[in-house]
Amino acid sequence: MAELLTNRSVARIDVLICTFRRPSIESALASIDRQRLGDGIVSCVIVADNDETPSAQARVAAAAAGMKTPVTYLHAPASNISIARNACLHAADGDWVAFMDDDEVAHPDWLASLYGFAIKGGYDAVFGPAVADYAETAPAWIRAFDYHSNRPVRRFGEVQTGHTCNALLRWRGGPFTTERFLLEKGKSGGEDTEYFFRLRRAGARFGICENAEVFEPVDPARLTFDWIRKRKFRAGQSYGRHSHAAPLASAGLAASSLLKIASCGAMAGFNAFSTAKQRYWALRGVFHYGVFAAQFGRKEDALYGE
């Protein structure tokens, strides 16, 4: 393996995982070790522990002891996800870096699918779906509209940004190796949305690989209307704040958001007979309200480290 890692005729992918007090890191690591990479690809894993103390060190070491994939553990305190993400990027030396979360399990063909798609399309970054794994006890209105899956989207026919729950980024020798996640967004979230918007403005080409899936069991604490509402609002704020740079664009986004809020409110009222549909439209309206609020400088709520 050591020879392969220094052979630059072989593409090396460093998988970057940030963790914070989650035993599920063991399952995430095991899923990386099960990757069917094929010829010409090797992988390593870098785990950044964002806790105040190195609470995940023993767990990561125990998991790594049974793996064929090399694992590097970093202690990157504390309670600010951007600190952990930046520690991973600083340690990365692969031709590519892949991002996934510590509560996800990757399909065995995940890395090979992302890499093959990136090479074929000439992309600088490729994003895949993070598919929610709901328990049978999850509320029907949530399962009906799959609020917890994170699927990359195209807006106006283009991939404008992405998420670190499932991504592959060109790294070694690329033009983005000095870019880092903003520390001021490391508690509110949305640091990945801003980061990829920034890379796109710097010239990065993005693609979506639909069959490069990771799977995320949904925490029961997240199966409430209030939790989803807060996430939708914050997602709207993040998109609204970072999707443009010009003041005129901000004014236009504020106006279009108001129209969308009104439309969603009308549709929620029209669908009052259906809990699932009414909440769907209400939550869409919350997202657009987040976009609107971002145009007037409303501070993003802290989601991490509180």
Secondary structure, DSSP 8 states (H G I E B T S, - for coil): -HHHHT-TTSEEEEEEEEESS-TTHHHHHHHHHT----TTEEEEEEEEE-SSS-TTHHHHHHHHHT-SS-EEEEE--SS-HHHHHHHHHHH--SSEEEEEETT-EE-TTHHHHHHHHHHHHT-SEEE--EEEE--TTS-HHHHHHTTT-B----BTTB-----TTEEEEE-TTSTTTT----GGGTTTS-HHHHHHHHHHHTT--EEE-TT--EEEE--GGG-SHHHHHHHHHHHHHHHHHHS--SHHHHHHHHHHHHHHHHHHHHHHHHTTT-HHHHHHHHHHHHHHHHHHHHTTT------S--
